[in-house]
Amino acid sequence: MSSHHNITGTIAPVNFTPSARLAGILRNMSHTARNAVDKPPPAPWRESFLTHLTSHMQSPEFVLSTLHEAPAGSPTPYVPHARFCIFRGMWATLPENKHNDAPKNPRVYESDMPTFTSDVRMEKVPEIFGSSAGHATHREQASGSGGGGAVEAVWWIKDVMTQWRFKGTAFVIAPDIEGDENEKEGSGVRTVKSELGKRMRESEEGKEKENEWSWNRELTGHFGNISPGMRGSFKQPPPGRPVSEPYNDKDERMGEKVMSLDDTVARKNFRVVVIRPDEVESTNLSDPESARRQVYKFDPSSGGWSHEETWP
């Protein structure tokens, strides 16, 4: 995340040449704050969804489906890939964790976009890039921030017999989200800040603090919010590689615990993925006679959500 403001936009021309530091601040602001101004209220499904996860799930696992390039000769261009992930809170509102020593952003923004973490070497990351408008074809093209591929995420909350389904696109946040002040932002970074910024709204307590908010600080905060053992998983040998093949056994090993927030190998592989939902469904099956599905669809023109009740 470039450090501060706008979520989308460009900077108005000025009649002087700013210093490198000021230029960096302006660049950061241009990708967060201006997009997050005058946003509509929270999504109508948000409170119920978060209550179900926090009150009725010991661990908020969900199934994430992505699109994987189909084998040659397949009648369809993509095939689905599904796996379990852990919900890590809504983007820009990092869950509290007394064991997390990472510097925290002030509560400047909030959103209705679920997050999870991933190792960049996992298949889901290149799948998110490969099924996006950019159609990345090589794994190297998925090494930084970017993405925008189609995903679905499904939670089953057994205690209340309710299924939640999120349909939308996913964006990957990598260490390049805030580069050097003198570096030009890449297209992937600009895409992430623009597309996520459109759905980030300023919180009441965040007024006048936009310049204190940093994309990279939020990324580091997510790394600090996971356990040392989970941090160590980002130093394991390459996922999916046969154990008979050589690997970097000096830096990569199983079962390691990482206490530092700055471990070079782990941070290189660590990613936060943000789901930007366009449609959300809640299906309550607790009573067979009154079971219903609530369907919410995002309207880009108004920034609000439509609602329709259907048979399950």
Sequence and secondary structure as in RCSB ss.txt:
>XXXX:A:sequence
MSSHHNITGTIAPVNFTPSARLAGILRNMSHTARNAVDKPPPAPWRESFLTHLTSHMQSPEFVLSTLHEAPAGSP
TPYVPHARFCIFRGMWATLPENKHNDAPKNPRVYESDMPTFTSDVRMEKVPEIFGSSAGHATHREQASGSGGGGA
VEAVWWIKDVMTQWRFKGTAFVIAPDIEGDENEKEGSGVRTVKSELGKRMRESEEGKEKENEWSWNRELTGHFGN
ISPGMRGSFKQPPPGRPVSEPYNDKDERMGEKVMSLDDTVARKNFRVVVIRPDEVESTNLSDPESARRQVYKFDP
SSGGWSHEETWP
>XXXX:A:secstr
  SSS SS      SS   HHHHHHHHHHHTTTGGGSS     TTHHHHHHHHHHH SS EEEEEEEEE  TT S
SSEEEEEEEEE   BTTS    TT  S    S EE S BEEEEETTSTHHHHHHHTSTT   SGGGGSSSEEEEE
EEEEEEEGGGTEEEEEEEEEEEE GGGS  TTS   HHHHHHHHHHHTT EE GGGTT GGG  HHHHHHHHHHH
S HHHHHGGGSS TT  TTS   TTT  TT     S  HHHHHHEEEEEEEEEEEEEEE SSTTT EEEEEEEET
TTTEEEEEEE  
